[in-house]
Amino acid sequence: QEQTADEREALASRILANFMAGIQDEEELVSLSRLPLGRSHMS
């Protein structure tokens, strides 16, 4: 399944946001960032 440029940009934005929030583990960054927006808050 191809990602559109918008989808790639949104994913990159979420990865960056998670990274800025202090998540350093690459696998965790990617798995969190693949979640739909709004669901990635750690409780």
C-alpha positions in Angstrom: 0.0 0.0 0.0 1.5 3.3 -1.1 1.6 6.2 1.2 0.7 9.7 -0.1 3.1 12.5 0.5 0.6 13.9 3.0 0.6 10.6 4.9 4.4 10.4 4.9 4.6 14.0 6.2 2.1 13.3 8.9 4.0 10.2 10.0 7.3 12.2 10.0 5.6 14.9 12.1 4.4 12.4 14.7 7.9 10.7 14.8 9.4 14.1 15.3 6.9 15.1 18.0 7.5 11.8 19.9 11.2 12.3 19.6 11.0 15.8 21.0 8.9 14.4 23.8 11.9 12.4 24.8 11.3 9.0 23.2 14.7 7.8 21.9 14.0 4.2 21.0 13.6 4.0 17.2 11.2 1.1 17.3 9.0 2.7 19.9 9.0 6.0 17.9 7.8 4.2 14.8 5.2 2.0 16.5 3.8 5.0 18.5 3.8 7.2 15.4 1.9 4.7 13.4 -1.1 4.9 15.8 -3.9 7.1 14.7 -3.6 10.6 16.1 -5.1 11.1 19.5 -4.3 7.5 20.6 -0.6 8.0 21.2 -0.9 9.5 24.7 0.9 7.5 27.4 -1.4 7.0 30.4 
